[in-house]
Amino acid sequence: MKLTMPPEWDRHERTWMAWPPQNYLLGETDAEAEAARSSWANVANAVVRFEPVSVLATSDQLEIARAYLHPSIEIIEAELDDAWMRDSGPTFVKDESGNLVAVNWIFNGWGAQGWSSWDKDKLVAGFIGKLSGKAVVDSTLINEGGGIHVNGAGTVLLTETVQLGEGRNSSWSKQEVEAEIHEKLGTNKAIWVKRGLTRDYDGYGTRGHIDIVACFASENVILYHDQQDPTHPDYEVSREVKETLEAAGNFEVIGVPAPTILRDEEDFVDYSYINHYIVNGAVILCSFNDPNDAVAKGILEKVYPGREIVLVDATEIFARGGGIHCITQQQPA
């Protein structure tokens, strides 16, 4: 079966999300729970202006989710460990006849991390595939949707510390990983960045997901996270990523300046505008109440002509380990 992953800017049938279950996402206090729920809901309610949204929620959260979400959003009862749908959900691809197929990567909590549980989330991709009436194809690769980005013309972005990292596929060669990725996504060229953003290796991180570092904006344009402050550890990461992307061939490589905010109460932040989500007719862009929000919006208006750029505050999502792209998953039309 020849499979091909459509790029994110192709038309969507819907967006899949998951509602924060009773875990670390809701924190210790009512205020923390409110912050998480409002943030997830703000993203869902922004997306549903442009395309249908389906949200999985645990039985004890169904009524709470309904109170936050727009009435047109479908809520489906499901067993969940977490709410990062980009990673636990299926990667939708098409077969040679144009039928949608759900790729079910092996999900093991971002490399079997001590803080993570995944007994339920490892079944989510298959559950959504069956729910949407699509064929499900199992992969032998430990991988997550946030760890890949395609341009729809044969190229995929990957990170060495993700697909080849400890706890994932460290016993595989780079060639073996590429072969499996290419087979499932229909790609033929992989661009490997060495590492992701610094904060992504602490606490609730993914150990280097590409979707916070670099992404395709079109077949020939790559955006990358440009940390311009030399005191931030990602200053070096940004330089390295830029060099890697520029050496990769005939791509226009555009830096999107990182927010000017450098730290939160814990450490250096990984706030990133790269972690946006393209929907039908729009782009849902992370904002941080930062002067560079407007700069990022301006860049995205140029690279995504004809799409409305919608800013949604992602600060509370980042505080929990991800961004807007991390909590959404597209089902192509």
C-alpha positions in Angstrom: 0.0 0.0 0.0 1.5 3.3 -1.1 0.8 6.0 1.5 1.3 9.8 1.4 0.8 12.3 4.2 -1.0 15.5 2.9 0.6 18.7 4.2 -1.2 20.5 7.0 -2.3 23.3 4.7 -4.4 20.9 2.6 -8.1 21.0 3.3 -9.3 19.3 6.6 -12.4 17.4 7.2 -12.0 18.1 11.0 -9.6 18.6 13.9 -9.3 16.1 16.7 -8.4 17.2 20.3 -8.5 15.7 23.8 -9.8 17.4 27.0 -7.4 17.6 30.0 -8.1 14.6 32.2 -7.7 14.5 36.0 -3.9 14.6 36.1 -0.9 17.0 36.3 -2.5 19.2 33.5 -5.1 20.3 36.0 -2.6 21.1 38.7 -3.1 21.3 42.4 -5.6 24.2 42.6 -8.9 25.2 41.1 -7.1 28.2 39.5 -4.7 25.9 37.8 -7.5 23.6 36.5 -9.4 26.6 35.3 -6.3 27.9 33.4 -5.7 24.5 31.7 -9.4 24.0 30.7 -9.7 27.6 29.4 -6.6 27.3 27.4 -7.6 24.0 25.7 -11.1 25.4 25.2 -9.9 28.6 23.6 -8.0 26.7 21.0 -10.9 24.4 20.2 -13.3 27.3 20.1 -11.0 29.2 17.7 -10.6 26.2 15.4 -14.3 25.4 15.2 -14.9 28.8 13.5 -13.1 27.3 10.5 -13.8 23.5 10.6 -15.5 20.8 12.6 -13.8 19.8 15.9 -14.2 16.5 17.8 -12.9 16.3 21.4 -12.3 13.1 23.4 -13.0 13.4 27.1 -13.0 11.0 30.0 -16.4 10.2 31.5 -15.8 12.4 34.6 -14.9 15.4 32.5 -17.8 15.3 29.9 -20.0 17.8 31.6 -17.1 20.1 32.4 -15.9 20.0 28.8 -19.4 20.9 27.6 -19.5 24.0 29.8 -16.3 25.3 28.2 -16.7 24.3 24.6 -18.7 25.8 21.8 -22.0 23.9 21.3 -21.1 22.8 17.8 -18.0 20.9 19.0 -18.5 17.1 19.2 -17.5 15.6 22.5 -16.8 11.8 22.6 -16.3 9.8 25.7 -12.9 8.0 25.8 -10.3 6.6 28.1 -7.3 9.0 28.3 -4.0 9.4 30.2 -3.2 12.9 28.8 -4.4 15.5 26.3 -1.6 15.9 23.7 -3.6 14.8 20.7 -0.8 15.6 18.2 1.2 12.8 19.8 -1.2 10.1 20.9 -3.6 10.6 18.0 -3.3 9.0 14.5 -1.3 10.5 11.7 -3.7 10.6 8.8 -2.3 9.7 5.4 -3.9 8.8 2.0 -3.5 5.6 0.0 -3.1 5.5 -3.8 -6.8 5.7 -4.3 -7.1 8.8 -2.1 -8.7 7.0 0.8 -7.7 8.2 4.3 -5.7 5.8 6.4 -4.8 6.3 10.1 -1.2 5.5 10.9 -0.8 4.2 14.5 2.7 4.8 15.7 3.8 3.1 18.9 3.1 5.6 21.6 5.1 5.1 24.9 4.9 8.4 26.7 7.6 10.3 24.8 10.3 7.6 25.4 8.8 6.0 28.5 9.4 9.0 30.7 8.9 8.6 34.4 6.2 11.2 34.8 4.1 9.9 31.9 1.5 7.1 31.8 0.3 5.8 28.4 -1.7 2.6 28.9 -4.8 4.4 27.6 -3.2 6.9 25.2 -1.4 4.2 23.3 -4.9 3.0 22.1 -6.2 6.5 21.1 -4.9 6.5 17.5 -6.6 3.1 16.8 -9.7 4.3 18.5 -10.0 7.4 16.4 -9.1 5.5 13.2 -12.0 3.1 13.9 -14.3 5.9 15.0 -13.7 7.8 11.8 -14.3 4.6 9.7 -10.7 4.6 8.3 -8.3 1.8 7.9 -5.7 1.7 10.6 -2.1 0.8 9.7 0.2 0.0 12.6 3.8 1.1 12.6 6.7 -0.6 14.4 8.3 2.8 15.1 8.0 4.6 18.4 7.0 8.1 17.2 4.6 11.0 17.8 2.9 13.4 15.5 4.8 16.3 17.0 8.0 14.7 15.9 7.4 14.9 12.2 6.5 17.7 9.7 6.0 17.2 6.0 5.9 19.5 3.0 3.7 17.3 0.8 6.4 17.0 -1.8 8.6 14.3 -0.4 10.5 15.9 2.5 10.0 15.3 6.2 11.6 17.1 9.2 12.9 14.9 12.1 15.0 15.3 15.3 17.9 13.0 16.2 17.0 13.0 19.9 13.4 12.0 19.2 13.3 9.2 16.6 16.7 7.9 17.5 16.6 8.9 21.2 16.8 6.8 24.4 13.5 5.2 25.2 12.3 5.4 21.6 14.2 3.7 18.8 17.8 4.0 20.0 18.6 0.5 18.6 17.6 1.5 15.1 19.9 3.0 12.6 19.1 6.3 11.0 18.5 4.4 7.7 16.0 2.1 9.4 14.1 5.0 10.9 14.0 6.8 7.6 12.8 3.7 5.7 9.8 3.3 8.1 9.0 7.0 8.1 9.2 7.2 4.3 7.0 4.1 3.9 4.2 5.5 6.2 4.4 9.1 5.0 5.3 8.7 1.4 8.4 10.9 1.8 11.8 10.2 0.2 14.0 12.8 1.9 14.6 13.4 5.6 16.1 16.6 7.1 17.4 15.8 10.6 18.0 18.5 13.1 20.4 17.5 15.9 18.2 18.6 18.9 15.2 20.6 19.9 14.7 23.5 22.3 16.4 23.4 25.7 13.3 23.4 27.9 11.9 20.5 26.0 14.5 18.2 27.7 13.3 19.2 31.2 10.3 18.2 33.2 7.3 17.5 31.0 9.2 17.7 27.7 9.2 15.6 24.5 13.0 15.6 24.2 13.1 17.6 21.0 9.9 17.6 19.0 10.4 19.3 15.6 7.0 21.1 15.7 8.3 23.7 18.2 11.6 24.2 16.4 10.8 24.2 12.6 7.9 23.6 10.2 7.1 23.8 6.6 4.9 26.7 5.6 4.6 25.6 2.0 6.4 23.1 -0.3 9.6 25.3 -0.4 9.4 27.4 2.7 10.6 26.4 6.2 10.1 28.5 9.3 12.4 28.1 12.2 12.4 29.3 15.9 14.9 32.2 16.0 16.0 32.9 19.5 17.9 36.2 19.2 19.1 36.7 22.8 22.6 35.3 23.3 21.9 34.7 27.0 19.2 32.1 26.2 20.5 28.5 25.6 18.3 28.3 22.5 20.4 31.0 20.9 22.9 28.2 19.9 20.1 25.8 19.0 18.6 28.3 16.6 21.9 28.9 14.8 22.4 25.2 14.5 18.9 24.6 13.1 19.2 27.4 10.6 22.5 26.0 9.3 21.0 22.5 9.0 17.9 23.7 7.1 20.0 26.0 4.8 22.3 23.1 4.0 19.3 20.8 3.1 18.7 22.1 -0.4 16.5 24.6 -2.2 14.3 25.8 0.6 13.6 29.4 1.6 14.5 29.4 5.3 12.7 32.1 7.4 13.4 32.8 11.1 10.4 33.7 13.3 11.8 35.6 16.3 11.2 34.0 19.7 9.1 35.9 22.2 11.2 38.5 24.2 10.2 36.7 27.4 13.2 34.6 28.3 12.2 32.9 31.6 9.3 31.8 33.7 9.5 31.0 37.5 11.2 27.7 36.7 13.8 28.3 34.0 14.4 29.5 30.4 11.2 29.1 28.4 10.6 27.4 25.1 7.8 29.7 24.0 7.6 29.4 20.2 5.5 30.7 17.4 6.5 27.7 15.2 4.0 25.6 17.2 1.0 27.1 15.3 -1.8 25.1 13.7 -3.0 25.5 10.1 -6.8 25.1 9.6 -9.2 25.7 6.7 -8.7 29.4 5.8 -6.8 30.3 8.9 -3.8 29.8 11.2 -4.2 29.4 15.0 -1.0 31.1 16.3 0.4 30.9 19.8 0.5 34.3 21.6 2.3 35.1 24.9 1.3 38.8 25.6 4.7 39.6 24.1 5.8 42.4 21.7 6.9 39.7 19.2 3.3 38.3 19.0 2.7 41.0 16.3 6.0 40.3 14.6 5.2 36.6 14.3 1.6 37.5 13.1 3.1 39.7 10.3 5.5 36.9 9.1 2.7 34.4 9.1 0.4 36.7 7.1 3.1 36.8 4.4 3.9 33.0 4.3 0.2 32.0 4.5 -1.5 34.5 2.1 -5.3 34.4 2.2 -5.5 32.9 5.7 -6.7 34.7 8.8 -4.0 34.7 11.5 -5.8 34.1 14.8 -3.8 34.7 18.0 -4.7 32.5 21.0 -2.8 32.8 24.3 -0.7 29.6 24.7 1.2 30.5 27.9 -0.6 28.0 30.1 -0.3 25.3 27.5 3.5 25.8 27.3 3.6 25.8 31.1 2.3 22.2 30.9 4.8 21.0 28.2 3.5 22.0 24.8 1.6 24.4 22.5 -1.3 24.8 20.1 0.1 22.4 17.5 0.7 19.8 20.3 -3.0 19.6 21.3 -4.5 19.4 17.8 -4.5 16.8 15.0 -5.8 17.3 11.5 -8.0 14.8 9.6 -7.5 15.7 5.9 -10.6 16.1 3.7 
